[in-house]
Amino acid sequence: MALSTNLSATTREIWDRTAYTQAWMRMILFALIMERGQVMKCGTAIKHTIDYEEMDDLFQEYASGEPLTGGTTTMATTATWYRKRAQLPVEIDGDDWIAAGGAGGGDSGRVIPFKQWLVAKAHRAMRLAMNKAVYRVGSATRDAQGVKGIQGIPDALTHDLQYGGLTRATTVTNKLWQGASLAQTWADQGTAMSPSVENFRACLDSISEHFEGGYENCVAITSTTNFRYLQSQLDGTASYTPRGKHAKFGFTSFEIDGVEVFAEPWFTNIRNAARTDMVKYMYFLNLSTWTLHLDPERKLGKLGPFIDQSEQQNGLDQYLARIKFAGNLTCHQPNANLFKTNVAFG
């Protein structure tokens, strides 16, 4: 694929010698996981032992002379996820390569270094694509071995979808492997809810029973629309901190009761085909339950070398590099997290 049009756009002599970026996409969840050091080397399969049941049903109160009961309870199982692969190609036509300085020369009139600009574009494209993967509608299909598709938050938290190789069905099968349910029905994910402070606290309470230590590991992620509505209710109140601790890193956030709330621009981004649905999304996440698994040789954003394709038989006169990804995102305790799909004012 020739990129002469792109190269021409960077070499107009009368232009200001700066490339003004019109698109930028941050990856909130990945940044938070990496900050916490919850990134692990990814093998072919990812396995967790899941401690999902208690022994309290075996408790017996008895009188003198009464026979003592026995019994066992299945308390653990194994969840298994699989490595997923993705790539993004970066191609430069042979003439563009030479003009961009690939052979030691280059067009001295170009306003920005073409190859560096193209690589930066590719990295931004990778972030956009990964945001799609992290937030897209959940699917049990992606859970199978040998099937493509990075698993995102809705794969883990949408009720009744198979996840980690374990079947989930309302309150019947693996109830504690479901994402949390505000009404404890495991059928209320799409029930309408306003982005009020009262509902925010109720959502936090619905996941708090499944983990110890309070809310220090919890964050909320929602659309800018819901973020601003919730923020407007809190201005001037004692429970509200106007700038969350990650605001200094460029994120839009505030804190309620010590829980950081993030505005996710992807939910309303024009590049997001599902934005009319995602504007109503709200996630309550216990970060300690999430892990990003990466292959060391295919880390997110790692660009391989440009390879001269003309060296291959019948190859084209172009140079090709690829950004490759291998890994997956996993949640080992979905019930300590909550996903609401219909949060809106009015």
C-alpha positions, 0 to 999 in steps of 0.5 A: 500500500503506497503512502505517497499521499501521507508523505505529501501531506508532511512536506508542504513547504508553506505549512507550519512545521508541526503535526497537530494531533486530532486524536488521542486515546488513553487506556485507563484500565491498562494504565491502572493495572500497570501502575499496580504491577499486575502485569504477568508473563503470558504462557499458552494458557492462563490458569487460576485456582478459584476459591469460590465456596465456603464450608459454613453449610457443614456447621452443626449444632448438636445435643448430647448423644446426637450423631455428628454429621459428615460431608464435604463441599467443593470449594475450588475449581480452575479457571482457564484463559488463553493467549490472544494475538493481534497485530497492526501492520506499518507499511511504507512504499519504496519511494516514500522510504527513500524520500523519508530518509530510509536510504540515508537521503531524504526530503529536506522539505518535510515538516515532520520526520515521516517514519516517526510520524507513521510509527506514532500513528500506528501506536495510537491506532493500537490504543484505539483498537485495544479500547474497542477490545476492552469495552466491546460487548461481551461474548462467550465465543472469545473464551474458547481455546484457539479462537481469536479475540482479546477478552475485555471487561464485559466478557468478565462481568456480563451475567451468564456468559462462559468465562475462564472456561466456567459456565455461568447461569443466573443463580443456578450455576457458578453464581459467585463467578458472576459479575456482581448484581445490584439487586442480587438477581443476576438479571439487572445489568440493564435495569435503568439507573440514574448516576446519583450519589445514592446509587453510586454508593449502593453499587459500591456496597454491592461489591464490598461483600465479596472482598476485604479491606474497604474501597482502597482498590476500587475505581469507577469508570463511566462516560463523560456525560455521567461523570459530569452529572455526578460531579455536579451533585457533589460540588462543595460537599465534604465527600468529594475531592475535585481532582483524583490522584491520577488527574496529574497524569492527564486523566479526568477524574475526581473522588467520592468517599475516596473512590476515584471516578474516571471519565472514559472519552472512548464511550462517546468518541466519534470513532466508537460505533457503539458510543450511543450505548456506551454513554450509559456504561458505568463500571465499578472495578476492584483493581486487585482482581485484574491482571494483564498477561503479556508475551515478553516478545509481543508487548503492547506497543512493541514495533518490530524492525522494518523489513525490505519486502523486495528481498522476497521472491515476487516481493513488492518494493515496500518496507513492512513492520508490525506491532504485535500483541500476545496476551489477555486481560483476566479477572479472577474475581468477577463478583467483586466488580459491577457492570451497569449498562443503562446509567443515565439521567432522566 
